[in-house]
């Protein structure tokens, strides 16, 4: 029987896991107990099957992941004692909008504007688009390096490592115990870090064929083409996560190396949280018989 496809993300003092039908956020509260919130997964693609088609499903997955990620971060902040209340739907929408605007400025407006400096070398549009893409990639790598050095983010990256290790253990068919999970790598080919790096590289090739119009036309065209870039990148990372080809492994190696910055070796109690989150979303037939099951509410 084919195993359920699962994914996740690190949150404040915890891990969010998403399965075929459920999403669970497990957080260790200030008293040391693991709190698990479990909610059904409702995808717009279930109502509109066309959105499940290749190159369309990537954009849907990206948007839904953003929403669920912020919801899980809000819950984890409350459970960890850092916030008194969870964000409302309006606050979540505002947060996503602000994040998209800031990302557009940092990864679209700044690199395409700065690429004008290369006009002194040549006016070739292909060269200028490639330089813009390389600048975007440099900004992305600099951003990842900067946040990886932040002291407060260290524990989140440890939970990120716990998430990857736990998913590896599940995909290998082993019993979900701390000892088994800790044997596995903290690097995973379907990681969001890997996806973002692929987005940066794919965008170089996609935007290279747009010519070199005015600054505002370049910014608007890149924003409008983001679903295309996301769709292509999603199919690449999906295939890479299922492939055993040595050639594919070499192609995704840079993304795996980048995860040495965005993950850290987790402590055993962090792995316990990740296991609790994963068990909460697994179909009944894939849960270990006789093991304690996480309680889902909501």
C-alpha positions in Angstrom: 0.0 0.0 0.0 1.3 3.4 -1.0 2.1 5.5 2.0 0.3 8.8 2.7 2.1 11.9 1.5 2.9 14.1 4.4 4.7 17.4 4.8 5.2 20.0 7.5 7.0 23.0 8.9 8.6 24.1 12.1 6.7 26.5 14.3 7.4 28.2 17.7 8.4 25.3 20.1 6.7 22.8 17.8 6.0 21.2 14.4 3.0 21.4 12.1 2.4 18.3 9.9 -0.1 18.0 7.0 -1.5 14.7 5.9 -4.1 13.7 3.3 -7.1 14.6 5.4 -5.8 16.4 8.5 -3.4 19.1 9.7 -1.9 18.9 13.2 0.2 21.4 15.1 2.0 20.0 18.1 3.6 22.4 20.6 5.4 21.9 23.9 3.8 24.3 26.4 5.7 26.1 29.2 4.7 23.2 31.6 6.4 20.7 29.3 3.3 19.0 28.0 2.7 18.4 24.3 -0.4 20.2 23.1 -1.9 19.1 19.7 -4.4 21.0 17.6 -5.8 18.9 14.7 -7.9 20.3 12.0 -9.4 18.9 8.7 -7.6 19.9 5.5 -10.0 21.6 3.0 -8.3 22.4 -0.3 -10.0 24.4 -3.0 -8.6 21.8 -5.4 -11.1 19.3 -3.9 -14.0 21.5 -5.3 -12.2 22.3 -8.6 -10.3 19.2 -9.7 -8.7 21.1 -12.5 -6.5 22.7 -9.9 -5.0 19.3 -9.2 -3.4 19.1 -12.6 0.4 19.5 -13.1 1.6 23.1 -13.2 -1.6 24.4 -11.6 -1.4 22.5 -8.3 1.9 24.2 -7.4 0.4 27.6 -7.0 -2.6 26.2 -5.0 -0.2 24.3 -2.7 1.9 27.4 -2.2 -1.0 29.7 -1.2 -2.6 27.1 1.0 0.8 26.4 2.7 1.2 30.1 3.5 -2.3 30.3 5.1 -1.9 27.1 7.1 1.7 28.0 8.1 0.6 31.4 9.5 -2.4 29.8 11.3 0.0 27.2 12.9 2.5 29.8 13.9 -0.3 31.8 15.6 -1.4 28.7 17.5 2.1 27.8 18.5 2.8 31.3 19.8 -0.3 31.1 22.0 0.5 27.6 23.3 4.2 28.5 23.9 3.0 31.5 26.0 4.3 34.2 23.6 0.9 35.5 22.6 -2.4 35.7 24.4 -4.7 35.1 21.4 -4.5 33.6 18.0 -4.7 35.7 14.9 -8.1 36.3 13.3 -8.8 35.5 9.6 -8.5 39.2 8.8 -5.1 39.5 10.6 -3.9 36.4 8.8 -4.9 37.9 5.4 -3.2 41.1 6.3 0.0 39.3 7.4 0.1 37.3 4.1 -0.4 40.5 2.1 2.4 42.4 3.9 4.7 39.4 3.5 3.9 39.3 -0.3 4.6 43.0 -0.6 7.9 42.8 1.2 8.9 39.7 -0.8 8.1 41.5 -4.0 10.2 44.5 -3.0 13.2 42.3 -1.8 13.2 39.6 -4.5 11.6 41.4 -7.5 11.9 45.2 -7.4 15.4 45.5 -5.9 17.2 42.9 -8.2 15.4 44.1 -11.4 16.2 47.7 -10.6 19.8 47.0 -9.7 20.3 45.0 -12.9 20.2 48.3 -14.8 23.8 48.8 -13.6 24.9 46.2 -16.1 23.7 48.4 -19.0 27.3 49.8 -19.0 28.5 46.4 -20.1 25.8 45.5 -22.6 22.2 46.1 -23.5 21.5 42.5 -24.4 18.1 41.6 -22.7 19.1 38.0 -22.1 22.3 39.0 -20.3 20.4 41.6 -18.2 17.7 39.1 -17.2 20.3 36.6 -16.2 22.1 39.2 -14.1 18.8 40.1 -12.5 18.3 36.4 -11.7 21.7 36.0 -10.2 21.2 39.2 -8.1 17.9 37.7 -6.8 19.7 34.4 -6.0 22.4 36.3 -4.1 19.8 38.3 -2.1 18.0 35.0 -1.3 21.2 33.3 -0.1 22.2 36.3 1.9 18.8 36.4 3.5 19.0 32.7 4.5 22.5 33.1 5.8 21.5 36.2 7.9 18.5 34.6 9.6 20.4 31.4 10.2 22.7 33.4 12.5 19.9 34.9 14.5 20.0 33.5 18.1 16.2 33.4 18.5 15.7 31.3 15.4 18.0 28.5 16.4 15.3 26.4 18.2 12.9 26.8 15.3 15.6 25.4 13.0 16.0 22.5 15.4 12.3 21.8 15.2 12.7 22.0 11.4 15.4 19.3 11.6 13.0 17.2 13.8 10.3 17.5 11.2 12.5 16.3 8.4 13.9 13.4 10.5 10.4 12.2 11.5 9.1 12.3 7.9 12.2 10.4 6.7 11.5 7.7 9.4 7.9 7.4 8.4 8.7 7.2 4.7 11.2 4.4 5.5 8.5 2.4 7.1 10.1 2.3 10.6 8.3 2.7 13.9 8.0 6.3 15.0 10.2 6.3 18.1 12.8 8.9 19.1 15.6 6.5 18.7 14.6 5.5 15.1 13.9 9.1 14.1 17.2 10.4 15.3 19.0 8.0 12.9 17.8 9.9 9.8 19.1 12.9 8.0 17.8 16.3 8.8 17.9 17.2 5.1 14.9 16.4 2.9 14.4 16.9 -0.9 10.8 18.2 -0.5 11.8 20.9 2.0 10.5 24.5 1.4 14.1 25.8 1.4 14.8 23.5 -1.6 11.6 24.7 -3.2 12.5 28.4 -2.9 16.0 27.8 -4.3 14.4 26.0 -7.3 12.1 29.0 -7.7 15.0 31.3 -7.9 16.7 29.2 -10.5 13.6 28.6 -12.6 12.8 32.3 -12.6 16.1 33.0 -14.3 15.1 30.9 -17.3 11.5 32.1 -17.4 12.2 35.8 -17.2 15.1 35.6 -19.6 12.7 35.5 -22.5 10.7 38.6 -21.6 13.0 41.2 -23.1 14.0 44.3 -21.1 11.1 46.7 -21.0 10.6 49.6 -18.5 11.2 49.0 -14.7 7.5 48.9 -13.9 6.7 46.6 -16.8 9.4 44.2 -15.5 8.1 44.3 -12.0 4.5 43.7 -13.1 5.4 40.9 -15.5 7.4 39.1 -12.9 4.6 39.2 -10.4 2.1 38.0 -13.0 4.4 35.1 -13.9 5.0 33.9 -10.3 2.2 31.2 -10.6 4.1 29.9 -13.7 7.4 29.8 -11.9 5.8 28.2 -8.8 4.0 25.6 -10.9 7.2 24.5 -12.7 9.2 24.5 -9.5 6.6 22.5 -7.6 6.7 19.8 -10.3 10.5 19.6 -10.1 10.6 19.3 -6.4 7.7 16.8 -6.4 9.5 14.6 -8.9 12.8 15.0 -7.0 11.2 13.8 -3.8 10.0 10.6 -5.5 13.0 9.8 -7.7 16.0 7.6 -6.9 18.0 8.8 -9.9 21.6 9.7 -9.1 21.3 12.5 -11.7 18.3 14.0 -9.9 20.2 13.7 -6.6 23.0 15.8 -8.1 20.6 18.4 -9.3 19.0 18.9 -5.9 22.2 18.7 -4.0 22.6 22.5 -3.7 19.1 22.7 -2.1 20.0 20.0 0.4 23.3 21.8 1.3 21.3 25.0 1.9 19.3 23.1 4.5 22.4 22.9 6.7 21.6 26.6 7.3 17.9 26.2 7.9 17.9 23.1 10.0 19.8 22.1 13.2 20.2 18.8 14.9 17.1 18.4 17.2 17.0 17.4 20.8 15.1 14.2 21.8 12.2 16.2 23.3 11.8 18.1 20.0 11.6 14.8 18.1 8.8 13.7 20.5 6.8 16.8 19.5 7.3 16.1 15.8 6.3 12.5 16.2 3.1 13.6 18.1 2.2 15.9 15.2 2.8 13.3 12.5 0.8 10.6 14.3 -2.1 12.9 14.6 -2.5 13.3 10.8 -1.8 9.7 9.7 -4.7 7.5 8.4 -5.7 4.9 11.0 -4.2 2.0 9.0 -0.8 3.6 9.1 -0.6 4.2 12.8 1.3 1.8 14.9 -0.9 -0.7 16.7 -1.0 -0.3 20.4 0.8 3.0 20.5 -0.7 6.0 22.2 -2.4 8.2 19.6 -2.5 12.0 19.7 -5.9 13.5 20.5 -7.3 15.9 18.0 -9.7 18.7 18.8 -11.4 21.2 16.6 
